Amino acid sequence: MKFREALKSVSPYVPGKSIDEVKREYGLDKVVKLASNENPYGASPKAVKAFKSYEDLHIYPEPDPEDLRQKIGEYVGFDAERIVLGAGIDGVMENIFKLFVDSSDEVVIPIPSFPYYHILTRVCGARDVCIARKEDFSIDVQAMLDAVSEKTKIVLLCSPNNPTGNIENEEVVREIAESCNAVVFVDEAYAEFSSKNLLKLAEYENVVIARTFSKAFGLANLRIGYAIVSEEIRKEYLKVSTPFPLSTPAKLAAMAALDDQEFLRFVVEKTREERRRVSKKLMDMGVKVYPSEANFILIETPLKSAKLAEELLKRGIIVRDCSKFIGCSEHHVRVSIGKKEENDAFLEAMEDVLCS
């Protein structure tokens, strides 16, 4: 049995530790998880009710549910015929890669960013061309454009960017879209938490704006992603998508979540409020906190991130050591914004670690 050569350069995606795993390993009764950018308030009760209402689990779902695409279209302001669906943004991105990326092609990625971008690129046998961001983590647009070649098939951007939290400048992304023939894939997983978005750029034929129900809508376990694409891309996308990418219970939950804008506003407002409070408390401790428009913050301390993460685990707090993220330093740690009591437990643990 011979595996594909491309897999030799691929490492599996490594998620953060689970609460149960940390409890067992450290003998703890209570653990707070602030590592995976999950919505601590959960899904809208209306979405949960809609999910539970479906009983015909023996029947295959619709392959491309128009009613959900219609509702998403109304939410983002685009026609339903511009919407495609997938198993989270990862699933949408995989289909876009199927459309455009062959072995020996190139994908341009400003670093640091989400590790799965590099994994997917290498799985396809393509080369990930990494472009360092500026000191404030904004895109170096000239370096990006200089990196684009005839081999470039996709430029991957994340806004707000994971793990840094900053948003991309619309004019910068517009310049990139206008200056290259590659597909510009914009991952807006955290857009609801941000003060700005890049939806306007979906007017370009070569721009894909991808979003998810995993974060602000609290439906991470259901894996519901979507993207706004050109009608030409959508036509080809349906050729490479799996036959039934979205279950009916998941579809019903997503539609109900979109109907409950009041709950969405509550989640976003509470998250922003806690993000400001936690950032200020950390800065008062002397911790460097990078400005964020997402539901997480990137911090930097004199301690190496592996050491800080380990010390916090001992105190029942799970955060994300970012030292293995391409482009991050060995002092970068990402912290999700939880509920007030969870954040207070983190702040107390941080103070204890820094003073010990």
C-alpha contacts under 8 A as a table, 3 or more apart, distances in Angstrom:
res1	aa1	res2	aa2	distance
3	F	7	L	7.32
4	R	7	L	5.79
4	R	8	K	7.89
5	E	8	K	5.81
6	A	9	S	6.08
6	A	10	V	7.28
6	A	122	R	6.31
6	A	123	V	5.93
6	A	124	C	7.14
6	A	125	G	4.92
7	L	10	V	5.03
7	L	122	R	7.19
7	L	123	V	5.93
7	L	125	G	7.91
9	S	122	R	6.66
10	V	119	I	5.95
10	V	122	R	6.15
10	V	123	V	6.63
11	S	119	I	6.96
12	P	119	I	7.38
13	Y	115	P	7.28
13	Y	116	Y	6.62
13	Y	119	I	7.44
15	P	36	S	7.73
16	G	35	A	6.06
16	G	36	S	6.67
16	G	318	I	7.78
16	G	319	V	7.69
16	G	320	R	6.45
17	K	21	E	6.41
17	K	22	V	6.76
17	K	318	I	7.23
18	S	21	E	5.18
18	S	22	V	6.39
18	S	33	K	7.55
19	I	22	V	5.29
19	I	23	K	6.18
19	I	31	V	6.00
19	I	32	V	7.21
19	I	33	K	6.44
19	I	318	I	7.86
20	D	23	K	5.06
20	D	24	R	6.24
21	E	24	R	5.30
21	E	25	E	6.12
22	V	25	E	5.05
22	V	26	Y	5.91
22	V	27	G	7.79
22	V	28	L	7.44
22	V	31	V	7.34
22	V	313	L	7.12
22	V	316	G	7.51
23	K	26	Y	5.56
23	K	27	G	5.32
23	K	28	L	4.61
23	K	29	D	6.32
23	K	30	K	7.21
23	K	31	V	6.73
23	K	316	G	7.78
24	R	27	G	5.29
24	R	28	L	6.99
26	Y	313	L	7.79
26	Y	314	K	6.30
28	L	31	V	6.94
28	L	316	G	6.79
30	K	316	G	6.45
31	V	316	G	4.40
31	V	317	I	5.84
31	V	318	I	7.50
32	V	316	G	6.08
32	V	317	I	4.93
32	V	318	I	6.21
32	V	342	E	6.20
32	V	345	A	7.74
32	V	346	F	7.85
33	K	36	S	7.65
33	K	317	I	6.03
33	K	318	I	4.72
33	K	319	V	6.82
34	L	37	N	6.81
34	L	38	E	7.86
34	L	317	I	7.07
34	L	318	I	5.45
34	L	319	V	5.10
34	L	320	R	7.64
34	L	335	V	5.61
34	L	336	S	4.55
34	L	337	I	6.70
34	L	338	G	6.61
35	A	318	I	5.72
35	A	319	V	4.23
35	A	320	R	4.82
35	A	334	R	7.03
35	A	335	V	5.93
35	A	336	S	5.68
36	S	320	R	7.51
36	S	336	S	6.65
37	N	215	K	7.19
37	N	295	N	6.38
37	N	296	F	6.26
37	N	335	V	7.81
37	N	336	S	4.87
37	N	337	I	7.26
38	E	214	S	7.59
38	E	215	K	5.94
38	E	218	G	7.15
38	E	220	A	7.43
38	E	336	S	7.31
39	N	42	G	5.64
39	N	215	K	5.71
39	N	216	A	6.17
39	N	217	F	7.58
39	N	218	G	5.27
39	N	267	V	7.87
39	N	338	G	7.37
40	P	218	G	7.90
40	P	338	G	5.54
40	P	339	K	6.24
41	Y	218	G	7.41
41	Y	267	V	6.74
41	Y	339	K	7.46
42	G	217	F	7.63
42	G	218	G	4.85
42	G	219	L	7.48
43	A	47	A	6.41
43	A	48	V	6.68
43	A	217	F	5.79
43	A	218	G	4.35
43	A	219	L	5.98
43	A	257	A	7.46
44	S	47	A	5.11
44	S	48	V	6.47
44	S	217	F	7.27
44	S	218	G	7.58
44	S	256	A	7.98
44	S	257	A	5.96
44	S	260	D	6.88
44	S	263	F	6.05
44	S	264	L	7.68
45	P	48	V	5.05
45	P	49	K	6.15
46	K	49	K	5.11
46	K	50	A	6.14
46	K	253	A	7.70
46	K	256	A	5.82
46	K	257	A	6.73
46	K	260	D	7.16
47	A	50	A	5.07
47	A	51	F	6.12
47	A	252	L	7.30
47	A	253	A	4.27
47	A	254	A	6.65
47	A	255	M	7.55
47	A	256	A	4.80
47	A	257	A	5.07
48	V	51	F	5.11
48	V	52	K	6.29
48	V	253	A	6.35
49	K	52	K	5.20
49	K	53	S	6.18
49	K	253	A	7.75
50	A	53	S	5.13
50	A	54	Y	7.26
50	A	249	P	7.25
50	A	252	L	5.62
50	A	253	A	5.29
50	A	256	A	6.55
51	F	54	Y	6.29
51	F	249	P	4.66
51	F	250	A	6.34
51	F	252	L	5.90
51	F	253	A	4.93
52	K	55	E	7.74
52	K	249	P	7.19
53	S	249	P	7.78
54	Y	57	L	7.48
54	Y	248	T	7.57
54	Y	249	P	5.90
56	D	59	I	5.84
57	L	60	Y	7.62
60	Y	244	F	7.38
60	Y	247	S	7.81
61	P	244	F	6.32
61	P	246	L	7.10
61	P	247	S	5.55
61	P	248	T	5.31
62	E	65	P	5.47
62	E	244	F	6.66
62	E	246	L	7.91
62	E	247	S	7.94
62	E	248	T	7.36
63	P	243	P	5.79
63	P	244	F	4.60
63	P	245	P	6.71
63	P	246	L	7.44
64	D	85	L	7.37
64	D	244	F	7.62
65	P	68	L	5.69
65	P	69	R	6.48
66	E	69	R	4.98
66	E	70	Q	5.93
66	E	80	A	7.35
67	D	70	Q	5.06
67	D	71	K	6.29
68	L	71	K	5.10
68	L	72	I	6.10
68	L	251	K	6.67
68	L	254	A	7.64
68	L	255	M	6.14
69	R	72	I	5.06
69	R	73	G	5.92
69	R	80	A	5.11
69	R	81	E	7.80
69	R	83	I	5.96
69	R	84	V	7.44
69	R	85	L	7.92
70	Q	73	G	5.01
70	Q	74	E	6.34
70	Q	79	D	7.29
70	Q	80	A	4.80
71	K	74	E	5.17
71	K	75	Y	6.34
71	K	80	A	7.90
71	K	255	M	6.86
71	K	258	L	7.46
72	I	75	Y	4.96
72	I	76	V	6.26
72	I	80	A	7.38
72	I	83	I	7.69
72	I	258	L	7.66
73	G	76	V	5.34
73	G	77	G	5.52
73	G	78	F	4.74
73	G	79	D	5.35
73	G	80	A	5.05
73	G	82	R	7.89
73	G	83	I	6.89
74	E	77	G	5.11
74	E	78	F	6.55
74	E	79	D	7.55
75	Y	258	L	7.49
76	V	199	L	7.57
78	F	82	R	6.65
78	F	83	I	7.85
78	F	228	I	7.62
79	D	82	R	5.52
79	D	83	I	7.28
80	A	83	I	5.30
81	E	231	E	6.56
81	E	234	R	7.70
82	R	228	I	5.44
82	R	229	V	5.30
82	R	230	S	5.83
82	R	231	E	5.58
82	R	234	R	6.69
83	I	226	Y	6.74
83	I	227	A	5.66
83	I	228	I	4.86
83	I	229	V	6.33
83	I	234	R	7.34
84	V	92	V	7.76
84	V	226	Y	5.46
84	V	227	A	5.38
84	V	228	I	6.65
84	V	229	V	7.28
84	V	234	R	6.46
84	V	237	Y	7.66
85	L	92	V	6.58
85	L	224	I	7.45
85	L	225	G	5.79
85	L	226	Y	4.31
85	L	227	A	6.62
85	L	245	P	7.41
85	L	246	L	7.70
86	G	89	I	6.79
86	G	90	D	7.82
86	G	91	G	4.92
86	G	92	V	4.74
86	G	223	R	7.90
86	G	224	I	6.28
86	G	225	G	5.05
86	G	226	Y	5.88
86	G	241	S	7.68
86	G	245	P	5.68
86	G	246	L	6.80
87	A	90	D	6.71
87	A	91	G	4.48
87	A	92	V	6.68
87	A	223	R	4.82
87	A	224	I	5.14
87	A	225	G	5.58
87	A	245	P	6.08
87	A	246	L	6.61
88	G	91	G	5.31
88	G	92	V	6.59
88	G	212	T	5.91
88	G	213	F	7.58
88	G	214	S	7.35
88	G	223	R	4.50
88	G	224	I	4.48
88	G	225	G	3.67
88	G	226	Y	7.11
89	I	92	V	4.98
89	I	93	M	5.98
89	I	187	D	7.49
89	I	189	A	7.43
89	I	210	A	6.27
89	I	211	R	6.21
89	I	212	T	5.93
89	I	224	I	7.55
89	I	225	G	4.73
89	I	226	Y	6.55
89	I	227	A	7.93
90	D	93	M	5.08
90	D	94	E	6.12
90	D	225	G	7.76
91	G	94	E	5.11
91	G	95	N	6.47
91	G	225	G	7.24
92	V	95	N	5.30
92	V	96	I	6.42
92	V	210	A	7.53
92	V	225	G	6.61
92	V	226	Y	6.55
92	V	227	A	7.10
93	M	96	I	5.02
93	M	97	F	6.18
94	E	97	F	5.07
94	E	98	K	6.25
94	E	120	L	7.32
95	N	98	K	4.92
95	N	99	L	6.42
95	N	237	Y	6.61
95	N	240	V	6.14
95	N	241	S	6.05
96	I	99	L	5.10
96	I	100	F	6.48
96	I	237	Y	7.05
97	F	100	F	5.31
97	F	101	V	5.14
97	F	124	C	7.87
98	K	101	V	6.13
98	K	240	V	6.79
99	L	236	E	7.30
99	L	237	Y	7.00
99	L	240	V	7.32
100	F	153	K	6.20
100	F	154	I	7.65
101	V	105	D	6.17
101	V	106	E	7.81
101	V	124	C	6.89
101	V	126	A	7.13
101	V	153	K	6.14
101	V	154	I	7.70
102	D	105	D	5.60
102	D	124	C	6.47
102	D	125	G	6.93
102	D	126	A	6.57
103	S	124	C	6.05
103	S	125	G	4.39
103	S	126	A	4.98
104	S	125	G	6.20
104	S	126	A	4.85
104	S	127	R	6.63
104	S	151	K	7.71
105	D	125	G	7.71
105	D	126	A	4.82
105	D	127	R	6.36
105	D	151	K	5.02
105	D	152	T	6.15
105	D	153	K	6.58
106	E	126	A	5.41
106	E	127	R	4.76
106	E	128	D	5.95
106	E	129	V	6.59
106	E	151	K	5.39
106	E	152	T	4.50
106	E	153	K	6.06
106	E	154	I	7.27
107	V	121	T	6.74
107	V	126	A	7.09
107	V	127	R	6.24
107	V	128	D	5.02
107	V	129	V	5.90
107	V	152	T	5.60
107	V	153	K	6.02
107	V	154	I	4.96
107	V	155	V	5.76
107	V	156	L	7.21
108	V	128	D	5.98
108	V	129	V	4.70
108	V	130	C	6.15
108	V	131	I	7.29
108	V	144	M	7.49
108	V	147	A	7.21
108	V	148	V	7.08
108	V	152	T	6.95
108	V	154	I	6.47
108	V	155	V	4.74
108	V	156	L	6.22
109	I	113	S	7.70
109	I	117	Y	7.75
109	I	128	D	6.73
109	I	129	V	6.04
109	I	130	C	5.09
109	I	131	I	6.12
109	I	155	V	6.22
109	I	156	L	5.27
109	I	157	L	6.88
110	P	113	S	6.85
110	P	130	C	5.74
110	P	131	I	4.55
110	P	132	A	5.77
110	P	133	R	6.01
110	P	139	I	6.76
110	P	144	M	7.51
110	P	156	L	7.51
110	P	157	L	7.12
111	I	130	C	6.11
111	I	131	I	5.83
111	I	132	A	5.17
111	I	133	R	5.90
111	I	326	I	6.38
111	I	327	G	5.01
111	I	328	C	7.79
112	P	132	A	7.33
112	P	133	R	7.33
112	P	162	N	7.89
112	P	163	P	7.25
112	P	164	T	7.63
112	P	325	F	6.45
112	P	326	I	5.50
112	P	327	G	4.29
112	P	328	C	5.72
113	S	117	Y	7.87
113	S	158	C	7.15
113	S	161	N	6.38
113	S	162	N	5.34
113	S	163	P	6.07
113	S	164	T	7.61
113	S	325	F	7.38
113	S	326	I	7.44
113	S	327	G	7.78
114	F	117	Y	6.01
114	F	118	H	8.00
114	F	158	C	7.90
114	F	161	N	7.85
114	F	162	N	5.53
114	F	163	P	6.83
114	F	325	F	7.72
115	P	118	H	5.65
115	P	119	I	6.67
115	P	325	F	6.31
115	P	326	I	7.32
116	Y	119	I	4.84
116	Y	120	L	6.00
117	Y	120	L	5.46
117	Y	121	T	6.22
117	Y	156	L	7.56
118	H	121	T	5.17
118	H	122	R	6.22
118	H	128	D	6.08
119	I	122	R	5.33
119	I	123	V	6.11
120	L	123	V	5.04
120	L	124	C	6.36
121	T	124	C	5.36
121	T	125	G	6.71
121	T	126	A	5.42
121	T	127	R	6.48
121	T	128	D	6.13
122	R	125	G	4.92
122	R	126	A	5.30
122	R	127	R	6.23
122	R	128	D	7.04
123	V	126	A	7.42
129	V	147	A	7.43
131	I	140	D	7.91
131	I	143	A	6.87
131	I	144	M	6.48
131	I	147	A	7.79
132	A	139	I	7.98
132	A	140	D	7.48
132	A	327	G	6.82
133	R	136	D	7.63
133	R	137	F	4.96
133	R	138	S	5.72
133	R	139	I	5.14
133	R	140	D	5.74
134	K	137	F	4.94
134	K	138	S	5.45
134	K	139	I	6.29
134	K	140	D	6.03
135	E	138	S	7.44
137	F	164	T	7.00
137	F	166	N	7.06
138	S	166	N	7.27
138	S	167	I	7.82
138	S	168	E	6.67
139	I	144	M	7.67
139	I	168	E	7.26
139	I	172	V	7.90
140	D	143	A	5.40
140	D	144	M	6.21
141	V	144	M	4.97
141	V	145	L	6.16
141	V	172	V	6.55
141	V	176	I	7.34
142	Q	145	L	5.11
142	Q	146	D	6.01
143	A	146	D	5.06
143	A	147	A	6.19
144	M	147	A	5.17
144	M	148	V	6.62
144	M	176	I	7.91
145	L	148	V	5.30
145	L	176	I	6.76
145	L	179	S	7.44
145	L	180	C	7.72
146	D	149	S	7.82
148	V	151	K	7.71
148	V	152	T	5.67
148	V	180	C	7.20
149	S	152	T	5.25
150	E	153	K	7.96
152	T	155	V	7.51
152	T	182	A	6.10
153	K	181	N	7.82
153	K	182	A	4.72
153	K	183	V	6.17
154	I	182	A	5.17
154	I	183	V	4.66
154	I	184	V	5.81
154	I	185	F	6.77
155	V	182	A	6.65
155	V	183	V	6.16
155	V	184	V	4.77
155	V	185	F	6.06
156	L	184	V	6.14
156	L	185	F	4.99
156	L	186	V	6.27
156	L	187	D	7.67
157	L	161	N	7.70
157	L	184	V	7.34
157	L	185	F	6.08
157	L	186	V	4.83
157	L	187	D	6.09
158	C	161	N	4.55
158	C	162	N	6.79
158	C	167	I	7.88
158	C	168	E	7.70
158	C	186	V	5.58
158	C	187	D	4.49
158	C	188	E	6.13
158	C	189	A	7.99
159	S	162	N	7.74
159	S	165	G	7.74
159	S	166	N	6.82
159	S	167	I	4.72
159	S	168	E	5.59
159	S	186	V	7.03
159	S	187	D	6.16
159	S	188	E	5.28
159	S	189	A	7.68
159	S	190	Y	7.25
159	S	191	A	7.06
159	S	197	N	7.69
160	P	164	T	7.83
160	P	165	G	5.16
160	P	166	N	5.09
160	P	167	I	4.29
160	P	168	E	6.96
160	P	188	E	6.56
160	P	189	A	7.71
160	P	190	Y	5.95
160	P	191	A	6.52
160	P	194	S	7.06
160	P	292	S	7.72
160	P	293	E	6.12
160	P	294	A	5.93
161	N	164	T	5.53
161	N	165	G	4.93
161	N	166	N	5.51
161	N	167	I	6.23
161	N	168	E	7.84
162	N	165	G	5.83
163	P	296	F	7.98
163	P	297	I	7.66
163	P	298	L	6.45
163	P	322	C	7.85
163	P	334	R	6.37
164	T	290	Y	7.08
164	T	292	S	7.02
164	T	297	I	6.94
164	T	298	L	5.49
164	T	334	R	7.91
165	G	290	Y	7.58
165	G	291	P	6.75
165	G	292	S	4.15
165	G	293	E	5.51
165	G	294	A	5.38
165	G	296	F	6.86
165	G	297	I	6.23
165	G	298	L	6.98
166	N	291	P	6.57
166	N	292	S	5.26
166	N	293	E	5.95
166	N	294	A	7.69
167	I	194	S	7.79
167	I	196	K	7.73
167	I	292	S	7.97
167	I	293	E	6.74
168	E	172	V	7.42
168	E	173	V	7.16
169	N	172	V	5.27
169	N	173	V	6.42
170	E	173	V	5.24
170	E	174	R	6.01
170	E	198	L	6.22
170	E	201	L	7.87
171	E	174	R	4.86
171	E	175	E	6.08
172	V	175	E	5.12
172	V	176	I	6.39
173	V	176	I	5.04
173	V	177	A	6.16
174	R	177	A	5.06
174	R	178	E	6.15
174	R	201	L	6.79
175	E	178	E	5.17
175	E	179	S	5.98
176	I	179	S	5.14
176	I	180	C	6.37
176	I	184	V	7.89
177	A	180	C	5.96
177	A	181	N	7.73
177	A	182	A	7.91
177	A	183	V	7.82
177	A	184	V	6.28
177	A	204	Y	7.40
177	A	206	N	6.93
177	A	207	V	6.84
178	E	181	N	7.96
181	N	206	N	7.33
182	A	206	N	6.80
183	V	206	N	4.76
183	V	207	V	5.83
183	V	208	V	7.25
184	V	206	N	6.09
184	V	207	V	4.76
184	V	208	V	6.19
185	F	207	V	6.01
185	F	208	V	4.84
185	F	209	I	6.31
185	F	210	A	7.41
186	V	207	V	7.37
186	V	208	V	5.97
186	V	209	I	4.89
186	V	210	A	6.03
187	D	209	I	6.33
187	D	210	A	5.04
187	D	211	R	6.46
188	E	191	A	5.06
188	E	197	N	7.73
188	E	209	I	6.85
188	E	210	A	5.72
188	E	211	R	5.13
188	E	212	T	7.77
189	A	210	A	7.12
189	A	211	R	4.87
189	A	212	T	5.41
189	A	214	S	7.85
189	A	215	K	6.90
190	Y	193	F	5.82
190	Y	194	S	6.98
190	Y	211	R	7.88
190	Y	215	K	6.59
190	Y	216	A	7.23
190	Y	294	A	5.56
190	Y	295	N	7.15
191	A	194	S	5.17
191	A	196	K	7.49
191	A	197	N	6.12
191	A	211	R	7.73
191	A	294	A	7.39
192	E	216	A	6.33
192	E	268	V	6.99
193	F	216	A	7.24
193	F	268	V	5.66
193	F	271	T	7.66
193	F	272	R	7.08
193	F	293	E	6.16
193	F	294	A	5.28
193	F	295	N	6.44
194	S	197	N	7.03
194	S	293	E	4.71
194	S	294	A	6.04
195	S	293	E	6.98
198	L	201	L	5.75
198	L	202	A	7.80
198	L	209	I	7.66
199	L	202	A	5.70
199	L	209	I	6.77
200	K	203	E	6.21
201	L	204	Y	5.91
201	L	207	V	6.70
201	L	209	I	7.93
202	A	205	E	7.29
202	A	207	V	5.60
202	A	208	V	6.36
202	A	209	I	6.34
202	A	228	I	6.57
202	A	229	V	6.77
202	A	230	S	7.73
203	E	207	V	7.60
204	Y	207	V	5.40
204	Y	230	S	7.77
205	E	229	V	7.45
205	E	230	S	5.42
206	N	230	S	7.60
207	V	229	V	6.89
207	V	230	S	7.92
208	V	227	A	6.50
208	V	228	I	5.84
208	V	229	V	5.08
208	V	230	S	7.80
209	I	227	A	5.34
209	I	228	I	5.21
209	I	229	V	6.91
210	A	225	G	7.40
210	A	226	Y	5.78
210	A	227	A	4.05
210	A	228	I	6.46
211	R	225	G	5.88
211	R	226	Y	5.48
211	R	227	A	5.94
212	T	215	K	6.90
212	T	224	I	6.01
212	T	225	G	4.28
212	T	226	Y	6.15
213	F	216	A	6.80
213	F	217	F	5.11
213	F	218	G	6.58
213	F	219	L	5.51
213	F	220	A	6.67
213	F	223	R	7.48
213	F	224	I	5.57
213	F	225	G	6.25
213	F	254	A	7.03
214	S	217	F	6.05
214	S	218	G	5.30
214	S	219	L	4.55
214	S	220	A	3.64
214	S	221	N	7.29
214	S	222	L	7.67
214	S	223	R	6.70
214	S	224	I	6.87
214	S	225	G	7.86
215	K	218	G	5.24
215	K	219	L	6.97
215	K	220	A	6.52
216	A	264	L	6.74
216	A	267	V	6.74
216	A	268	V	6.86
217	F	257	A	6.52
217	F	264	L	6.50
219	L	222	L	5.58
219	L	223	R	7.10
219	L	224	I	7.50
219	L	254	A	7.84
220	A	223	R	5.64
220	A	224	I	7.56
222	L	250	A	5.80
223	R	250	A	7.98
224	I	246	L	7.01
224	I	250	A	7.17
224	I	251	K	7.95
224	I	254	A	7.64
229	V	233	I	6.12
229	V	234	R	6.23
230	S	233	I	5.24
230	S	234	R	6.23
231	E	234	R	4.97
231	E	235	K	6.22
232	E	235	K	5.29
232	E	236	E	6.67
233	I	236	E	5.26
233	I	237	Y	5.86
234	R	237	Y	4.82
234	R	238	L	6.36
235	K	238	L	5.75
235	K	239	K	7.33
236	E	239	K	5.35
236	E	240	V	7.16
237	Y	240	V	5.52
237	Y	241	S	6.19
238	L	241	S	5.29
241	S	245	P	7.25
242	T	245	P	5.60
244	F	247	S	7.25
246	L	250	A	6.59
246	L	251	K	6.69
247	S	250	A	5.23
247	S	251	K	6.25
248	T	251	K	4.92
248	T	252	L	6.16
249	P	252	L	5.16
249	P	253	A	6.18
250	A	253	A	5.09
250	A	254	A	6.17
251	K	254	A	5.13
251	K	255	M	6.25
252	L	255	M	5.20
252	L	256	A	6.20
253	A	256	A	5.17
253	A	257	A	6.05
254	A	257	A	5.01
254	A	258	L	6.27
255	M	258	L	5.19
255	M	259	D	6.41
256	A	259	D	5.01
256	A	260	D	6.42
257	A	260	D	5.18
257	A	261	Q	7.41
257	A	264	L	7.94
258	L	261	Q	6.29
260	D	263	F	5.62
260	D	264	L	6.66
261	Q	264	L	4.91
261	Q	265	R	6.13
262	E	265	R	5.19
262	E	266	F	6.33
263	F	266	F	5.01
263	F	267	V	6.33
264	L	267	V	5.20
264	L	268	V	6.23
265	R	268	V	5.16
265	R	269	E	5.94
266	F	269	E	5.30
266	F	270	K	6.06
267	V	270	K	5.38
267	V	271	T	6.05
268	V	271	T	5.14
268	V	272	R	6.11
269	E	272	R	5.23
269	E	273	E	6.07
270	K	273	E	5.07
270	K	274	E	6.13
271	T	274	E	5.21
271	T	275	R	5.93
271	T	295	N	6.32
271	T	337	I	6.55
271	T	338	G	7.46
271	T	339	K	7.90
272	R	275	R	4.95
272	R	276	R	6.27
272	R	295	N	7.40
273	E	276	R	5.41
273	E	277	R	6.39
274	E	277	R	4.96
274	E	278	V	5.89
274	E	337	I	6.81
274	E	338	G	7.74
274	E	339	K	7.55
274	E	340	K	6.76
274	E	343	N	7.92
275	R	278	V	5.35
275	R	279	S	6.00
275	R	295	N	7.16
275	R	296	F	7.31
275	R	297	I	7.59
275	R	337	I	6.14
276	R	279	S	5.24
276	R	280	K	6.23
277	R	280	K	5.28
277	R	281	K	6.26
278	V	281	K	5.14
278	V	282	L	6.16
278	V	343	N	7.00
278	V	347	L	7.55
279	S	282	L	5.24
279	S	283	M	6.18
279	S	289	V	6.33
279	S	297	I	7.71
280	K	283	M	5.11
280	K	284	D	6.15
281	K	284	D	5.09
281	K	285	M	6.56
281	K	347	L	7.55
282	L	285	M	5.04
282	L	286	G	6.61
282	L	287	V	5.35
282	L	288	K	7.59
282	L	289	V	7.22
282	L	347	L	7.35
283	M	286	G	4.96
283	M	287	V	4.90
283	M	288	K	6.16
283	M	289	V	6.54
284	D	287	V	7.29
285	M	351	E	7.22
287	V	299	I	6.84
287	V	300	E	6.32
287	V	301	T	5.67
288	K	299	I	5.55
288	K	300	E	5.06
288	K	301	T	6.44
289	V	297	I	6.98
289	V	298	L	6.11
289	V	299	I	4.59
289	V	300	E	6.58
290	Y	297	I	6.70
290	Y	298	L	5.64
290	Y	299	I	6.22
291	P	297	I	7.33
292	S	295	N	7.90
292	S	296	F	7.06
292	S	297	I	5.77
292	S	298	L	7.69
294	A	297	I	7.36
295	N	336	S	6.07
295	N	337	I	5.50
296	F	334	R	6.78
296	F	335	V	5.41
296	F	336	S	4.03
296	F	337	I	5.16
297	I	334	R	5.72
297	I	335	V	5.37
297	I	336	S	6.48
297	I	337	I	7.49
298	L	332	H	6.70
298	L	333	V	5.74
298	L	334	R	4.46
298	L	335	V	6.36
299	I	332	H	5.81
299	I	333	V	5.36
299	I	334	R	6.26
299	I	335	V	7.59
300	E	305	S	7.99
300	E	331	H	5.43
300	E	332	H	4.91
300	E	333	V	6.41
301	T	304	K	7.34
301	T	305	S	7.82
301	T	331	H	6.02
301	T	332	H	7.43
302	P	331	H	6.77
303	L	307	K	6.53
303	L	308	L	6.08
303	L	331	H	6.36
304	K	307	K	5.34
304	K	308	L	6.26
304	K	330	E	5.58
304	K	331	H	4.64
304	K	332	H	7.76
305	S	308	L	5.01
305	S	309	A	5.93
305	S	321	D	5.48
305	S	322	C	7.05
305	S	323	S	6.43
305	S	330	E	5.66
305	S	331	H	4.56
305	S	332	H	5.66
305	S	333	V	5.78
306	A	309	A	5.22
306	A	310	E	6.11
306	A	321	D	5.85
306	A	323	S	7.30
306	A	330	E	7.59
306	A	331	H	7.99
307	K	310	E	5.09
307	K	311	E	6.17
308	L	311	E	5.18
308	L	312	L	6.18
308	L	353	V	7.62
309	A	312	L	5.14
309	A	313	L	6.15
309	A	318	I	7.15
309	A	319	V	6.14
309	A	320	R	7.04
309	A	321	D	6.02
309	A	333	V	7.63
310	E	313	L	5.02
310	E	314	K	6.43
311	E	314	K	5.21
311	E	315	R	6.68
311	E	353	V	6.70
312	L	315	R	5.02
312	L	316	G	6.34
312	L	317	I	5.10
312	L	318	I	6.66
312	L	319	V	7.61
312	L	349	A	6.43
312	L	350	M	7.14
312	L	353	V	7.37
313	L	316	G	4.93
313	L	317	I	4.96
313	L	318	I	5.56
313	L	319	V	7.95
314	K	317	I	7.44
315	R	349	A	6.34
317	I	345	A	7.73
317	I	346	F	6.23
317	I	349	A	7.58
319	V	333	V	7.09
319	V	334	R	6.35
319	V	335	V	5.39
319	V	336	S	7.38
320	R	333	V	5.64
320	R	334	R	5.02
320	R	335	V	6.39
321	D	324	K	7.52
321	D	332	H	6.76
321	D	333	V	4.85
321	D	334	R	6.60
322	C	325	F	5.24
322	C	328	C	6.39
322	C	329	S	7.55
322	C	330	E	7.30
322	C	331	H	7.90
322	C	332	H	5.44
322	C	333	V	5.25
322	C	334	R	6.58
323	S	326	I	7.93
323	S	328	C	5.78
323	S	329	S	5.54
323	S	330	E	4.44
323	S	331	H	6.74
323	S	332	H	6.16
323	S	333	V	7.59
324	K	328	C	7.21
324	K	330	E	7.83
325	F	328	C	5.51
328	C	332	H	6.42
329	S	332	H	5.65
337	I	343	N	6.85
338	G	341	E	7.94
338	G	342	E	5.63
338	G	343	N	5.71
339	K	342	E	5.23
339	K	343	N	6.12
340	K	343	N	5.09
340	K	344	D	6.02
341	E	344	D	5.02
341	E	345	A	6.27
342	E	345	A	5.16
342	E	346	F	6.38
343	N	346	F	4.99
343	N	347	L	6.13
344	D	347	L	5.03
344	D	348	E	6.08
345	A	348	E	5.19
345	A	349	A	6.18
346	F	349	A	5.07
346	F	350	M	6.04
347	L	350	M	5.00
347	L	351	E	6.16
348	E	351	E	5.25
348	E	352	D	6.26
349	A	352	D	5.02
349	A	353	V	6.18
350	M	353	V	5.12
350	M	354	L	6.08
351	E	354	L	5.23
351	E	355	C	6.04
352	D	355	C	5.31
352	D	356	S	6.07
353	V	356	S	5.31
